[in-house]
Amino acid sequence: MRGTDGMDVHPRVAVNSISSLNQSLAADLALWNDLGIESVGIITPKLDDAGWDVGREAILDSGLRVSSTSCYEEEIAQTVELTHELGANVLYIVSGTAGGLSWEDAAAKFCQDTAPVVARAKELGVTLAVEPTNPLRSDVSFVYSVRDAIDLGRMADMGICVDFYSAWYERGLEELVRKNIDLVALVQICDYKVGTFDIPNRRAVGDGDIPVEALMAMVLDAGYEGVFELEILGPEIEAEGYRAPIVRSVERASAMLDRLGA
């Protein structure tokens, strides 16, 4: 689709609402419509100000395709229902902190705690996916690599989210993805500039050092059939304003997918 900026949007490019983190849902909907964005990821904090019922109806009325949802740990059960209502099939979450537990004990507790929600998600046709994070975020996660996400996903009967931000440097990533492509429910894209020492401080696609196109090729070659969801945030994005880095990222990601024949 072509938006007002003359931007061609590849049908497999989605924009996560975290990419305009401090903007209201109403402003997000207006921006996406203006840019010709048709597929979006929804973070549940965007629904808090308007109210979940009002937010849900606004998203449904927009005609947007919802590529994913994500939520705080205490809202998983409620968000599984919302995900289904929005016509999405992926709800990605972080694992929660391990606290003083070993990785193995934390994983066992995670599986026990999420089992009822996993069962409900399956009834609704929703895939719960665990997302690895940067290891500095031990306050919200004990899963810091695709390798560990795969292990936890197998244990918990979940999928995984591959976010290039926390995956691009991982040893053996191509083999991991190829052998476990059945678990990959969502791929998220962004960029990162080497020498950045604060988090989260992501860049627009093409403004940093992540080999985004090569990573896209890798997951496509492995058999990934889903969307590539833009997730950018941090002080550089805030300083520039949301529109320009989203436009740049979508244009560049769309061109990459065109070159790759996706």
Summary of the structure (lengths in Angstrom):
residues: 262
radius of gyration: 17.3
end to end distance: 15.6
largest distance: 52.1
contacts: 881
relative contact order: 0.15
helix: 48%
strand: 16%
